[in-house]
């Protein structure tokens, strides 16, 4: 009986990867670091504060636009995109 009670109170989270629509300006805890394919200039996109994903579908491919920053010395202003997959999951706190 004691064993059954313990089993009933167990909490388990099953990750199913459902598609969930994000906000109009969805921040995620990630900074994307890149090197421009045209001029080699290094840059980054901070999705946790300055930048965001627009209406991402969590669990689905998202085209993230990157550009060689304007105003930076040596930047060529080249624009391109990379495919990323934003994920929204849940885990038990330690
Ligand atoms: Zn560049």
PDB file of the backbone (N, CA, C, O) and the ligand in Angstrom, with CONECT records:
HET     ZN  A 101       1
ATOM      1  N   UNK A   1       0.825  -1.212   0.000  1.00  0.00           N
ATOM      2  CA  UNK A   1       0.000   0.000   0.000  1.00  0.00           C
ATOM      3  C   UNK A   1       0.860   1.264   0.000  1.00  0.00           C
ATOM      4  O   UNK A   1       0.567   2.236  -0.696  1.00  0.00           O
ATOM      5  N   UNK A   2       1.909   1.225   0.784  1.00  0.00           N
ATOM      6  CA  UNK A   2       2.784   2.380   0.875  1.00  0.00           C
ATOM      7  C   UNK A   2       3.401   2.702  -0.494  1.00  0.00           C
ATOM      8  O   UNK A   2       3.535   3.863  -0.881  1.00  0.00           O
ATOM      9  N   UNK A   3       3.763   1.657  -1.193  1.00  0.00           N
ATOM     10  CA  UNK A   3       4.372   1.817  -2.512  1.00  0.00           C
ATOM     11  C   UNK A   3       3.393   2.479  -3.489  1.00  0.00           C
ATOM     12  O   UNK A   3       3.785   3.348  -4.268  1.00  0.00           O
ATOM     13  N   UNK A   4       2.128   2.070  -3.446  1.00  0.00           N
ATOM     14  CA  UNK A   4       1.114   2.663  -4.338  1.00  0.00           C
ATOM     15  C   UNK A   4       0.909   4.140  -4.052  1.00  0.00           C
ATOM     16  O   UNK A   4       0.775   4.946  -4.972  1.00  0.00           O
ATOM     17  N   UNK A   5       0.886   4.492  -2.772  1.00  0.00           N
ATOM     18  CA  UNK A   5       0.709   5.900  -2.408  1.00  0.00           C
ATOM     19  C   UNK A   5       1.839   6.756  -2.962  1.00  0.00           C
ATOM     20  O   UNK A   5       1.620   7.862  -3.458  1.00  0.00           O
ATOM     21  N   UNK A   6       3.035   6.228  -2.867  1.00  0.00           N
ATOM     22  CA  UNK A   6       4.179   6.977  -3.385  1.00  0.00           C
ATOM     23  C   UNK A   6       4.061   7.167  -4.895  1.00  0.00           C
ATOM     24  O   UNK A   6       4.369   8.236  -5.421  1.00  0.00           O
ATOM     25  N   UNK A   7       3.619   6.134  -5.575  1.00  0.00           N
ATOM     26  CA  UNK A   7       3.487   6.214  -7.019  1.00  0.00           C
ATOM     27  C   UNK A   7       2.429   7.238  -7.429  1.00  0.00           C
ATOM     28  O   UNK A   7       2.584   7.942  -8.426  1.00  0.00           O
ATOM     29  N   UNK A   8       1.339   7.310  -6.637  1.00  0.00           N
ATOM     30  CA  UNK A   8       0.264   8.249  -6.961  1.00  0.00           C
ATOM     31  C   UNK A   8       0.673   9.703  -6.794  1.00  0.00           C
ATOM     32  O   UNK A   8       0.140  10.589  -7.462  1.00  0.00           O
ATOM     33  N   UNK A   9       1.623   9.941  -5.897  1.00  0.00           N
ATOM     34  CA  UNK A   9       2.019  11.330  -5.661  1.00  0.00           C
ATOM     35  C   UNK A   9       3.211  11.750  -6.536  1.00  0.00           C
ATOM     36  O   UNK A   9       3.688  12.880  -6.444  1.00  0.00           O
ATOM     37  N   UNK A  10       3.670  10.851  -7.362  1.00  0.00           N
ATOM     38  CA  UNK A  10       4.814  11.149  -8.221  1.00  0.00           C
ATOM     39  C   UNK A  10       4.426  12.168  -9.290  1.00  0.00           C
ATOM     40  O   UNK A  10       3.333  12.103  -9.852  1.00  0.00           O
ATOM     41  N   UNK A  11       5.316  13.097  -9.562  1.00  0.00           N
ATOM     42  CA  UNK A  11       5.077  14.077 -10.624  1.00  0.00           C
ATOM     43  C   UNK A  11       6.075  13.818 -11.739  1.00  0.00           C
ATOM     44  O   UNK A  11       7.285  13.767 -11.519  1.00  0.00           O
ATOM     45  N   UNK A  12       5.544  13.659 -12.928  1.00  0.00           N
ATOM     46  CA  UNK A  12       6.394  13.374 -14.080  1.00  0.00           C
ATOM     47  C   UNK A  12       5.951  14.277 -15.220  1.00  0.00           C
ATOM     48  O   UNK A  12       4.751  14.413 -15.461  1.00  0.00           O
ATOM     49  N   UNK A  13       6.872  14.885 -15.913  1.00  0.00           N
ATOM     50  CA  UNK A  13       6.524  15.759 -17.034  1.00  0.00           C
ATOM     51  C   UNK A  13       6.928  15.090 -18.332  1.00  0.00           C
ATOM     52  O   UNK A  13       8.088  14.729 -18.532  1.00  0.00           O
ATOM     53  N   UNK A  14       5.953  14.933 -19.208  1.00  0.00           N
ATOM     54  CA  UNK A  14       6.207  14.334 -20.513  1.00  0.00           C
ATOM     55  C   UNK A  14       6.329  15.453 -21.544  1.00  0.00           C
ATOM     56  O   UNK A  14       5.408  16.253 -21.709  1.00  0.00           O
ATOM     57  N   UNK A  15       7.448  15.505 -22.224  1.00  0.00           N
ATOM     58  CA  UNK A  15       7.656  16.527 -23.253  1.00  0.00           C
ATOM     59  C   UNK A  15       7.073  16.021 -24.567  1.00  0.00           C
ATOM     60  O   UNK A  15       7.474  14.971 -25.068  1.00  0.00           O
ATOM     61  N   UNK A  16       6.135  16.763 -25.117  1.00  0.00           N
ATOM     62  CA  UNK A  16       5.474  16.315 -26.339  1.00  0.00           C
ATOM     63  C   UNK A  16       5.771  17.200 -27.549  1.00  0.00           C
ATOM     64  O   UNK A  16       5.417  16.855 -28.676  1.00  0.00           O
ATOM     65  N   UNK A  17       6.416  18.334 -27.314  1.00  0.00           N
ATOM     66  CA  UNK A  17       6.812  19.190 -28.440  1.00  0.00           C
ATOM     67  C   UNK A  17       5.667  19.773 -29.227  1.00  0.00           C
ATOM     68  O   UNK A  17       5.752  19.885 -30.450  1.00  0.00           O
ATOM     69  N   UNK A  18       4.591  20.150 -28.552  1.00  0.00           N
ATOM     70  CA  UNK A  18       3.437  20.712 -29.250  1.00  0.00           C
ATOM     71  C   UNK A  18       3.791  22.057 -29.879  1.00  0.00           C
ATOM     72  O   UNK A  18       4.681  22.765 -29.408  1.00  0.00           O
ATOM     73  N   UNK A  19       3.085  22.392 -30.942  1.00  0.00           N
ATOM     74  CA  UNK A  19       3.287  23.679 -31.589  1.00  0.00           C
ATOM     75  C   UNK A  19       2.496  24.729 -30.821  1.00  0.00           C
ATOM     76  O   UNK A  19       1.274  24.643 -30.700  1.00  0.00           O
ATOM     77  N   UNK A  20       3.214  25.720 -30.307  1.00  0.00           N
ATOM     78  CA  UNK A  20       2.591  26.768 -29.519  1.00  0.00           C
ATOM     79  C   UNK A  20       2.967  28.112 -30.126  1.00  0.00           C
ATOM     80  O   UNK A  20       4.148  28.390 -30.339  1.00  0.00           O
ATOM     81  N   UNK A  21       1.977  28.942 -30.403  1.00  0.00           N
ATOM     82  CA  UNK A  21       2.266  30.234 -31.020  1.00  0.00           C
ATOM     83  C   UNK A  21       2.790  31.211 -29.981  1.00  0.00           C
ATOM     84  O   UNK A  21       2.216  31.356 -28.902  1.00  0.00           O
ATOM     85  N   UNK A  22       3.882  31.878 -30.318  1.00  0.00           N
ATOM     86  CA  UNK A  22       4.484  32.851 -29.421  1.00  0.00           C
ATOM     87  C   UNK A  22       3.858  34.216 -29.591  1.00  0.00           C
ATOM     88  O   UNK A  22       2.928  34.400 -30.377  1.00  0.00           O
ATOM     89  N   UNK A  23       4.380  35.168 -28.844  1.00  0.00           N
ATOM     90  CA  UNK A  23       3.860  36.524 -28.862  1.00  0.00           C
ATOM     91  C   UNK A  23       4.316  37.284 -30.110  1.00  0.00           C
ATOM     92  O   UNK A  23       5.176  36.833 -30.867  1.00  0.00           O
ATOM     93  N   UNK A  24       3.707  38.445 -30.289  1.00  0.00           N
ATOM     94  CA  UNK A  24       4.067  39.310 -31.419  1.00  0.00           C
ATOM     95  C   UNK A  24       5.562  39.642 -31.350  1.00  0.00           C
ATOM     96  O   UNK A  24       6.262  39.630 -32.362  1.00  0.00           O
ATOM     97  N   UNK A  25       6.032  39.939 -30.139  1.00  0.00           N
ATOM     98  CA  UNK A  25       7.451  40.190 -29.918  1.00  0.00           C
ATOM     99  C   UNK A  25       7.936  39.225 -28.837  1.00  0.00           C
ATOM    100  O   UNK A  25       7.967  39.555 -27.651  1.00  0.00           O
ATOM    101  N   UNK A  26       8.313  38.022 -29.278  1.00  0.00           N
ATOM    102  CA  UNK A  26       8.671  36.953 -28.359  1.00  0.00           C
ATOM    103  C   UNK A  26      10.169  36.916 -28.069  1.00  0.00           C
ATOM    104  O   UNK A  26      10.981  36.671 -28.961  1.00  0.00           O
ATOM    105  N   UNK A  27      10.519  37.162 -26.816  1.00  0.00           N
ATOM    106  CA  UNK A  27      11.914  37.013 -26.421  1.00  0.00           C
ATOM    107  C   UNK A  27      12.144  35.550 -26.056  1.00  0.00           C
ATOM    108  O   UNK A  27      11.226  34.867 -25.603  1.00  0.00           O
ATOM    109  N   UNK A  28      13.360  35.078 -26.254  1.00  0.00           N
ATOM    110  CA  UNK A  28      13.755  33.743 -25.812  1.00  0.00           C
ATOM    111  C   UNK A  28      15.137  33.877 -25.178  1.00  0.00           C
ATOM    112  O   UNK A  28      15.866  34.826 -25.469  1.00  0.00           O
ATOM    113  N   UNK A  29      15.486  32.958 -24.340  1.00  0.00           N
ATOM    114  CA  UNK A  29      16.770  33.036 -23.638  1.00  0.00           C
ATOM    115  C   UNK A  29      17.929  32.585 -24.495  1.00  0.00           C
ATOM    116  O   UNK A  29      18.551  31.560 -24.217  1.00  0.00           O
ATOM    117  N   UNK A  30      18.226  33.350 -25.546  1.00  0.00           N
ATOM    118  CA  UNK A  30      19.316  32.959 -26.436  1.00  0.00           C
ATOM    119  C   UNK A  30      19.963  34.170 -27.095  1.00  0.00           C
ATOM    120  O   UNK A  30      19.292  35.144 -27.436  1.00  0.00           O
ATOM    121  N   UNK A  31      21.259  34.093 -27.265  1.00  0.00           N
ATOM    122  CA  UNK A  31      22.004  35.098 -28.019  1.00  0.00           C
ATOM    123  C   UNK A  31      22.626  34.360 -29.198  1.00  0.00           C
ATOM    124  O   UNK A  31      23.352  33.384 -29.012  1.00  0.00           O
ATOM    125  N   UNK A  32      22.343  34.827 -30.407  1.00  0.00           N
ATOM    126  CA  UNK A  32      22.868  34.185 -31.608  1.00  0.00           C
ATOM    127  C   UNK A  32      24.137  34.929 -32.041  1.00  0.00           C
ATOM    128  O   UNK A  32      24.091  36.110 -32.383  1.00  0.00           O
ATOM    129  N   UNK A  33      25.241  34.233 -32.020  1.00  0.00           N
ATOM    130  CA  UNK A  33      26.516  34.818 -32.442  1.00  0.00           C
ATOM    131  C   UNK A  33      26.788  34.355 -33.867  1.00  0.00           C
ATOM    132  O   UNK A  33      26.584  33.187 -34.197  1.00  0.00           O
ATOM    133  N   UNK A  34      27.242  35.261 -34.693  1.00  0.00           N
ATOM    134  CA  UNK A  34      27.483  34.892 -36.092  1.00  0.00           C
ATOM    135  C   UNK A  34      28.687  35.617 -36.668  1.00  0.00           C
ATOM    136  O   UNK A  34      29.198  36.582 -36.099  1.00  0.00           O
ATOM    137  N   UNK A  35      29.117  35.118 -37.814  1.00  0.00           N
ATOM    138  CA  UNK A  35      30.146  35.782 -38.597  1.00  0.00           C
ATOM    139  C   UNK A  35      29.546  36.028 -39.975  1.00  0.00           C
ATOM    140  O   UNK A  35      29.008  35.107 -40.589  1.00  0.00           O
ATOM    141  N   UNK A  36      29.634  37.244 -40.459  1.00  0.00           N
ATOM    142  CA  UNK A  36      29.065  37.601 -41.759  1.00  0.00           C
ATOM    143  C   UNK A  36      29.729  36.778 -42.865  1.00  0.00           C
ATOM    144  O   UNK A  36      30.956  36.738 -42.961  1.00  0.00           O
ATOM    145  N   UNK A  37      28.913  36.121 -43.702  1.00  0.00           N
ATOM    146  CA  UNK A  37      29.484  35.302 -44.774  1.00  0.00           C
ATOM    147  C   UNK A  37      30.129  36.122 -45.887  1.00  0.00           C
ATOM    148  O   UNK A  37      30.883  35.589 -46.702  1.00  0.00           O
ATOM    149  N   UNK A  38      29.833  37.410 -45.919  1.00  0.00           N
ATOM    150  CA  UNK A  38      30.388  38.268 -46.974  1.00  0.00           C
ATOM    151  C   UNK A  38      31.722  38.905 -46.584  1.00  0.00           C
ATOM    152  O   UNK A  38      32.682  38.882 -47.354  1.00  0.00           O
ATOM    153  N   UNK A  39      31.768  39.479 -45.371  1.00  0.00           N
ATOM    154  CA  UNK A  39      32.972  40.236 -44.987  1.00  0.00           C
ATOM    155  C   UNK A  39      33.692  39.682 -43.760  1.00  0.00           C
ATOM    156  O   UNK A  39      34.786  40.139 -43.428  1.00  0.00           O
ATOM    157  N   UNK A  40      33.092  38.706 -43.086  1.00  0.00           N
ATOM    158  CA  UNK A  40      33.756  38.099 -41.931  1.00  0.00           C
ATOM    159  C   UNK A  40      33.586  38.844 -40.618  1.00  0.00           C
ATOM    160  O   UNK A  40      34.121  38.427 -39.591  1.00  0.00           O
ATOM    161  N   UNK A  41      32.837  39.955 -40.646  1.00  0.00           N
ATOM    162  CA  UNK A  41      32.590  40.730 -39.424  1.00  0.00           C
ATOM    163  C   UNK A  41      31.780  39.886 -38.428  1.00  0.00           C
ATOM    164  O   UNK A  41      30.814  39.227 -38.814  1.00  0.00           O
ATOM    165  N   UNK A  42      32.172  39.908 -37.158  1.00  0.00           N
ATOM    166  CA  UNK A  42      31.440  39.167 -36.129  1.00  0.00           C
ATOM    167  C   UNK A  42      30.287  40.013 -35.607  1.00  0.00           C
ATOM    168  O   UNK A  42      30.390  41.237 -35.529  1.00  0.00           O
ATOM    169  N   UNK A  43      29.201  39.360 -35.254  1.00  0.00           N
ATOM    170  CA  UNK A  43      28.053  40.073 -34.707  1.00  0.00           C
ATOM    171  C   UNK A  43      27.218  39.152 -33.858  1.00  0.00           C
ATOM    172  O   UNK A  43      27.508  37.961 -33.745  1.00  0.00           O
ATOM    173  N   UNK A  44      26.186  39.698 -33.265  1.00  0.00           N
ATOM    174  CA  UNK A  44      25.295  38.869 -32.456  1.00  0.00           C
ATOM    175  C   UNK A  44      23.896  39.476 -32.397  1.00  0.00           C
ATOM    176  O   UNK A  44      23.712  40.677 -32.594  1.00  0.00           O
ATOM    177  N   UNK A  45      22.928  38.626 -32.123  1.00  0.00           N
ATOM    178  CA  UNK A  45      21.541  39.038 -31.973  1.00  0.00           C
ATOM    179  C   UNK A  45      21.096  38.545 -30.604  1.00  0.00           C
ATOM    180  O   UNK A  45      21.018  37.340 -30.367  1.00  0.00           O
ATOM    181  N   UNK A  46      20.805  39.476 -29.708  1.00  0.00           N
ATOM    182  CA  UNK A  46      20.407  39.109 -28.346  1.00  0.00           C
ATOM    183  C   UNK A  46      18.885  39.002 -28.268  1.00  0.00           C
ATOM    184  O   UNK A  46      18.185  40.001 -28.105  1.00  0.00           O
ATOM    185  N   UNK A  47      18.394  37.785 -28.386  1.00  0.00           N
ATOM    186  CA  UNK A  47      16.944  37.563 -28.383  1.00  0.00           C
ATOM    187  C   UNK A  47      16.341  37.641 -26.983  1.00  0.00           C
ATOM    188  O   UNK A  47      15.124  37.559 -26.816  1.00  0.00           O
ATOM    189  N   UNK A  48      17.202  37.799 -25.984  1.00  0.00           N
ATOM    190  CA  UNK A  48      16.696  37.878 -24.606  1.00  0.00           C
ATOM    191  C   UNK A  48      16.357  39.309 -24.191  1.00  0.00           C
ATOM    192  O   UNK A  48      15.670  39.520 -23.192  1.00  0.00           O
ATOM    193  N   UNK A  49      16.838  40.294 -24.958  1.00  0.00           N
ATOM    194  CA  UNK A  49      16.531  41.678 -24.579  1.00  0.00           C
ATOM    195  C   UNK A  49      16.229  42.585 -25.767  1.00  0.00           C
ATOM    196  O   UNK A  49      15.079  42.977 -25.968  1.00  0.00           O
ATOM    197  N   UNK A  50      17.246  42.923 -26.554  1.00  0.00           N
ATOM    198  CA  UNK A  50      17.040  43.889 -27.639  1.00  0.00           C
ATOM    199  C   UNK A  50      16.201  43.334 -28.784  1.00  0.00           C
ATOM    200  O   UNK A  50      15.305  44.001 -29.300  1.00  0.00           O
ATOM    201  N   UNK A  51      16.508  42.115 -29.163  1.00  0.00           N
ATOM    202  CA  UNK A  51      15.846  41.523 -30.331  1.00  0.00           C
ATOM    203  C   UNK A  51      14.813  40.485 -29.916  1.00  0.00           C
ATOM    204  O   UNK A  51      14.760  40.070 -28.758  1.00  0.00           O
ATOM    205  N   UNK A  52      14.006  40.079 -30.863  1.00  0.00           N
ATOM    206  CA  UNK A  52      12.922  39.145 -30.562  1.00  0.00           C
ATOM    207  C   UNK A  52      12.507  38.380 -31.811  1.00  0.00           C
ATOM    208  O   UNK A  52      12.898  38.723 -32.927  1.00  0.00           O
ATOM    209  N   UNK A  53      11.712  37.344 -31.604  1.00  0.00           N
ATOM    210  CA  UNK A  53      11.122  36.600 -32.711  1.00  0.00           C
ATOM    211  C   UNK A  53       9.701  37.131 -32.862  1.00  0.00           C
ATOM    212  O   UNK A  53       9.028  37.397 -31.867  1.00  0.00           O
ATOM    213  N   UNK A  54       9.249  37.285 -34.088  1.00  0.00           N
ATOM    214  CA  UNK A  54       7.907  37.794 -34.333  1.00  0.00           C
ATOM    215  C   UNK A  54       6.940  36.637 -34.577  1.00  0.00           C
ATOM    216  O   UNK A  54       7.067  35.916 -35.567  1.00  0.00           O
ATOM    217  N   UNK A  55       5.982  36.461 -33.683  1.00  0.00           N
ATOM    218  CA  UNK A  55       4.984  35.391 -33.785  1.00  0.00           C
ATOM    219  C   UNK A  55       5.603  34.035 -34.130  1.00  0.00           C
ATOM    220  O   UNK A  55       5.163  33.387 -35.079  1.00  0.00           O
ATOM    221  N   UNK A  56       6.614  33.595 -33.379  1.00  0.00           N
ATOM    222  CA  UNK A  56       7.210  32.285 -33.698  1.00  0.00           C
ATOM    223  C   UNK A  56       6.240  31.171 -33.335  1.00  0.00           C
ATOM    224  O   UNK A  56       5.378  31.335 -32.472  1.00  0.00           O
ATOM    225  N   UNK A  57       6.393  30.043 -34.002  1.00  0.00           N
ATOM    226  CA  UNK A  57       5.619  28.859 -33.652  1.00  0.00           C
ATOM    227  C   UNK A  57       6.629  27.938 -32.981  1.00  0.00           C
ATOM    228  O   UNK A  57       7.497  27.365 -33.640  1.00  0.00           O
ATOM    229  N   UNK A  58       6.508  27.799 -31.657  1.00  0.00           N
ATOM    230  CA  UNK A  58       7.461  26.959 -30.927  1.00  0.00           C
ATOM    231  C   UNK A  58       7.377  25.531 -31.457  1.00  0.00           C
ATOM    232  O   UNK A  58       6.292  24.972 -31.610  1.00  0.00           O
ATOM    233  N   UNK A  59       8.530  24.961 -31.728  1.00  0.00           N
ATOM    234  CA  UNK A  59       8.572  23.604 -32.248  1.00  0.00           C
ATOM    235  C   UNK A  59       8.613  23.540 -33.763  1.00  0.00           C
ATOM    236  O   UNK A  59       8.715  22.462 -34.347  1.00  0.00           O
ATOM    237  N   UNK A  60       8.533  24.713 -34.400  1.00  0.00           N
ATOM    238  CA  UNK A  60       8.563  24.770 -35.864  1.00  0.00           C
ATOM    239  C   UNK A  60       9.755  25.616 -36.334  1.00  0.00           C
ATOM    240  O   UNK A  60      10.249  26.474 -35.602  1.00  0.00           O
ATOM    241  N   UNK A  61      10.196  25.362 -37.546  1.00  0.00           N
ATOM    242  CA  UNK A  61      11.310  26.118 -38.115  1.00  0.00           C
ATOM    243  C   UNK A  61      10.944  27.590 -38.283  1.00  0.00           C
ATOM    244  O   UNK A  61       9.854  27.928 -38.743  1.00  0.00           O
ATOM    245  N   UNK A  62      11.879  28.451 -37.900  1.00  0.00           N
ATOM    246  CA  UNK A  62      11.679  29.900 -37.977  1.00  0.00           C
ATOM    247  C   UNK A  62      12.871  30.492 -38.721  1.00  0.00           C
ATOM    248  O   UNK A  62      14.022  30.163 -38.432  1.00  0.00           O
ATOM    249  N   UNK A  63      12.587  31.362 -39.675  1.00  0.00           N
ATOM    250  CA  UNK A  63      13.675  32.021 -40.414  1.00  0.00           C
ATOM    251  C   UNK A  63      14.118  33.253 -39.637  1.00  0.00           C
ATOM    252  O   UNK A  63      13.392  34.243 -39.552  1.00  0.00           O
ATOM    253  N   UNK A  64      15.302  33.179 -39.081  1.00  0.00           N
ATOM    254  CA  UNK A  64      15.850  34.300 -38.315  1.00  0.00           C
ATOM    255  C   UNK A  64      16.702  35.167 -39.237  1.00  0.00           C
ATOM    256  O   UNK A  64      17.705  34.709 -39.784  1.00  0.00           O
ATOM    257  N   UNK A  65      16.292  36.420 -39.404  1.00  0.00           N
ATOM    258  CA  UNK A  65      17.037  37.343 -40.263  1.00  0.00           C
ATOM    259  C   UNK A  65      18.262  37.872 -39.527  1.00  0.00           C
ATOM    260  O   UNK A  65      18.185  38.267 -38.364  1.00  0.00           O
ATOM    261  N   UNK A  66      19.367  37.871 -40.211  1.00  0.00           N
ATOM    262  CA  UNK A  66      20.618  38.410 -39.661  1.00  0.00           C
ATOM    263  C   UNK A  66      21.113  39.480 -40.616  1.00  0.00           C
ATOM    264  O   UNK A  66      20.861  39.421 -41.819  1.00  0.00           O
ATOM    265  N   UNK A  67      21.806  40.441 -40.077  1.00  0.00           N
ATOM    266  CA  UNK A  67      22.417  41.421 -40.958  1.00  0.00           C
ATOM    267  C   UNK A  67      23.721  41.937 -40.365  1.00  0.00           C
ATOM    268  O   UNK A  67      23.912  41.998 -39.150  1.00  0.00           O
ATOM    269  N   UNK A  68      24.599  42.302 -41.278  1.00  0.00           N
ATOM    270  CA  UNK A  68      25.899  42.821 -40.898  1.00  0.00           C
ATOM    271  C   UNK A  68      25.661  44.273 -40.482  1.00  0.00           C
ATOM    272  O   UNK A  68      25.405  45.145 -41.312  1.00  0.00           O
ATOM    273  N   UNK A  69      25.754  44.501 -39.179  1.00  0.00           N
ATOM    274  CA  UNK A  69      25.321  45.748 -38.572  1.00  0.00           C
ATOM    275  C   UNK A  69      25.706  47.032 -39.277  1.00  0.00           C
ATOM    276  O   UNK A  69      26.857  47.246 -39.659  1.00  0.00           O
ATOM    277  N   UNK A  70      24.714  47.865 -39.431  1.00  0.00           N
ATOM    278  CA  UNK A  70      24.953  49.207 -39.956  1.00  0.00           C
ATOM    279  C   UNK A  70      25.694  50.013 -38.889  1.00  0.00           C
ATOM    280  O   UNK A  70      25.511  49.801 -37.690  1.00  0.00           O
ATOM    281  N   UNK A  71      26.508  50.912 -39.338  1.00  0.00           N
ATOM    282  CA  UNK A  71      27.177  51.810 -38.401  1.00  0.00           C
ATOM    283  C   UNK A  71      28.442  51.252 -37.782  1.00  0.00           C
ATOM    284  O   UNK A  71      29.229  51.996 -37.197  1.00  0.00           O
ATOM    285  N   UNK A  72      28.648  49.930 -37.907  1.00  0.00           N
ATOM    286  CA  UNK A  72      29.857  49.366 -37.333  1.00  0.00           C
ATOM    287  C   UNK A  72      30.983  49.489 -38.352  1.00  0.00           C
ATOM    288  O   UNK A  72      30.772  49.309 -39.552  1.00  0.00           O
ATOM    289  N   UNK A  73      32.133  49.786 -37.879  1.00  0.00           N
ATOM    290  CA  UNK A  73      33.284  49.940 -38.771  1.00  0.00           C
ATOM    291  C   UNK A  73      33.552  48.628 -39.494  1.00  0.00           C
ATOM    292  O   UNK A  73      33.712  47.583 -38.863  1.00  0.00           O
ATOM    293  N   UNK A  74      33.599  48.686 -40.810  1.00  0.00           N
ATOM    294  CA  UNK A  74      33.876  47.504 -41.610  1.00  0.00           C
ATOM    295  C   UNK A  74      32.659  46.649 -41.918  1.00  0.00           C
ATOM    296  O   UNK A  74      32.764  45.662 -42.646  1.00  0.00           O
ATOM    297  N   UNK A  75      31.491  47.020 -41.368  1.00  0.00           N
ATOM    298  CA  UNK A  75      30.283  46.233 -41.622  1.00  0.00           C
ATOM    299  C   UNK A  75      29.798  46.486 -43.049  1.00  0.00           C
ATOM    300  O   UNK A  75      29.813  47.619 -43.530  1.00  0.00           O
ATOM    301  N   UNK A  76      29.368  45.413 -43.719  1.00  0.00           N
ATOM    302  CA  UNK A  76      28.997  45.551 -45.134  1.00  0.00           C
ATOM    303  C   UNK A  76      27.483  45.607 -45.348  1.00  0.00           C
ATOM    304  O   UNK A  76      27.026  45.757 -46.481  1.00  0.00           O
ATOM    305  N   UNK A  77      26.709  45.489 -44.281  1.00  0.00           N
ATOM    306  CA  UNK A  77      25.247  45.572 -44.325  1.00  0.00           C
ATOM    307  C   UNK A  77      24.590  44.430 -45.108  1.00  0.00           C
ATOM    308  O   UNK A  77      23.452  44.547 -45.560  1.00  0.00           O
ATOM    309  N   UNK A  78      25.312  43.348 -45.255  1.00  0.00           N
ATOM    310  CA  UNK A  78      24.765  42.157 -45.917  1.00  0.00           C
ATOM    311  C   UNK A  78      23.624  41.576 -45.069  1.00  0.00           C
ATOM    312  O   UNK A  78      23.720  41.542 -43.842  1.00  0.00           O
ATOM    313  N   UNK A  79      22.558  41.123 -45.716  1.00  0.00           N
ATOM    314  CA  UNK A  79      21.429  40.515 -45.006  1.00  0.00           C
ATOM    315  C   UNK A  79      21.258  39.073 -45.465  1.00  0.00           C
ATOM    316  O   UNK A  79      21.371  38.771 -46.653  1.00  0.00           O
ATOM    317  N   UNK A  80      20.984  38.189 -44.515  1.00  0.00           N
ATOM    318  CA  UNK A  80      20.716  36.788 -44.836  1.00  0.00           C
ATOM    319  C   UNK A  80      19.905  36.204 -43.697  1.00  0.00           C
ATOM    320  O   UNK A  80      19.621  36.896 -42.719  1.00  0.00           O
ATOM    321  N   UNK A  81      19.531  34.951 -43.810  1.00  0.00           N
ATOM    322  CA  UNK A  81      18.746  34.355 -42.727  1.00  0.00           C
ATOM    323  C   UNK A  81      19.199  32.926 -42.451  1.00  0.00           C
ATOM    324  O   UNK A  81      19.773  32.265 -43.316  1.00  0.00           O
ATOM    325  N   UNK A  82      18.934  32.463 -41.240  1.00  0.00           N
ATOM    326  CA  UNK A  82      19.237  31.088 -40.858  1.00  0.00           C
ATOM    327  C   UNK A  82      17.965  30.478 -40.271  1.00  0.00           C
ATOM    328  O   UNK A  82      17.134  31.180 -39.695  1.00  0.00           O
ATOM    329  N   UNK A  83      17.828  29.169 -40.426  1.00  0.00           N
ATOM    330  CA  UNK A  83      16.673  28.483 -39.868  1.00  0.00           C
ATOM    331  C   UNK A  83      16.977  28.067 -38.435  1.00  0.00           C
ATOM    332  O   UNK A  83      18.004  27.444 -38.165  1.00  0.00           O
ATOM    333  N   UNK A  84      16.085  28.412 -37.530  1.00  0.00           N
ATOM    334  CA  UNK A  84      16.222  28.028 -36.124  1.00  0.00           C
ATOM    335  C   UNK A  84      14.909  27.380 -35.687  1.00  0.00           C
ATOM    336  O   UNK A  84      13.889  27.522 -36.362  1.00  0.00           O
ATOM    337  N   UNK A  85      14.936  26.675 -34.566  1.00  0.00           N
ATOM    338  CA  UNK A  85      13.711  26.085 -34.024  1.00  0.00           C
ATOM    339  C   UNK A  85      13.551  26.533 -32.578  1.00  0.00           C
ATOM    340  O   UNK A  85      14.253  26.030 -31.701  1.00  0.00           O
ATOM    341  N   UNK A  86      12.635  27.477 -32.307  1.00  0.00           N
ATOM    342  CA  UNK A  86      12.387  27.883 -30.926  1.00  0.00           C
ATOM    343  C   UNK A  86      11.612  26.772 -30.226  1.00  0.00           C
ATOM    344  O   UNK A  86      10.721  26.153 -30.808  1.00  0.00           O
ATOM    345  N   UNK A  87      11.966  26.533 -28.975  1.00  0.00           N
ATOM    346  CA  UNK A  87      11.266  25.487 -28.224  1.00  0.00           C
ATOM    347  C   UNK A  87      10.771  26.039 -26.895  1.00  0.00           C
ATOM    348  O   UNK A  87      11.446  26.839 -26.247  1.00  0.00           O
ATOM    349  N   UNK A  88       9.598  25.604 -26.510  1.00  0.00           N
ATOM    350  CA  UNK A  88       9.006  26.000 -25.243  1.00  0.00           C
ATOM    351  C   UNK A  88       8.703  24.718 -24.480  1.00  0.00           C
ATOM    352  O   UNK A  88       7.842  23.932 -24.875  1.00  0.00           O
ATOM    353  N   UNK A  89       9.424  24.521 -23.383  1.00  0.00           N
ATOM    354  CA  UNK A  89       9.245  23.273 -22.638  1.00  0.00           C
ATOM    355  C   UNK A  89       9.072  23.562 -21.160  1.00  0.00           C
ATOM    356  O   UNK A  89       9.118  24.715 -20.731  1.00  0.00           O
ATOM    357  N   UNK A  90       8.879  22.532 -20.406  1.00  0.00           N
ATOM    358  CA  UNK A  90       8.668  22.647 -18.976  1.00  0.00           C
ATOM    359  C   UNK A  90       9.446  21.561 -18.261  1.00  0.00           C
ATOM    360  O   UNK A  90       9.478  20.414 -18.707  1.00  0.00           O
ATOM    361  N   UNK A  91      10.069  21.918 -17.160  1.00  0.00           N
ATOM    362  CA  UNK A  91      10.769  20.912 -16.370  1.00  0.00           C
ATOM    363  C   UNK A  91      10.558  21.203 -14.893  1.00  0.00           C
ATOM    364  O   UNK A  91      10.279  22.333 -14.492  1.00  0.00           O
ATOM    365  N   UNK A  92      10.696  20.165 -14.109  1.00  0.00           N
ATOM    366  CA  UNK A  92      10.558  20.335 -12.660  1.00  0.00           C
ATOM    367  C   UNK A  92      11.760  21.110 -12.129  1.00  0.00           C
ATOM    368  O   UNK A  92      12.890  20.887 -12.564  1.00  0.00           O
ATOM    369  N   UNK A  93      11.516  22.007 -11.204  1.00  0.00           N
ATOM    370  CA  UNK A  93      12.601  22.748 -10.577  1.00  0.00           C
ATOM    371  C   UNK A  93      13.429  21.782  -9.732  1.00  0.00           C
ATOM    372  O   UNK A  93      12.870  20.879  -9.109  1.00  0.00           O
ATOM    373  N   UNK A  94      14.733  21.953  -9.699  1.00  0.00           N
ATOM    374  CA  UNK A  94      15.576  21.037  -8.919  1.00  0.00           C
ATOM    375  C   UNK A  94      15.325  21.185  -7.417  1.00  0.00           C
ATOM    376  O   UNK A  94      15.950  20.490  -6.615  1.00  0.00           O
TER     377      UNK A  94
HETATM  378 ZN    ZN A 101      29.416  41.812 -43.626  1.00  0.00          ZN
END
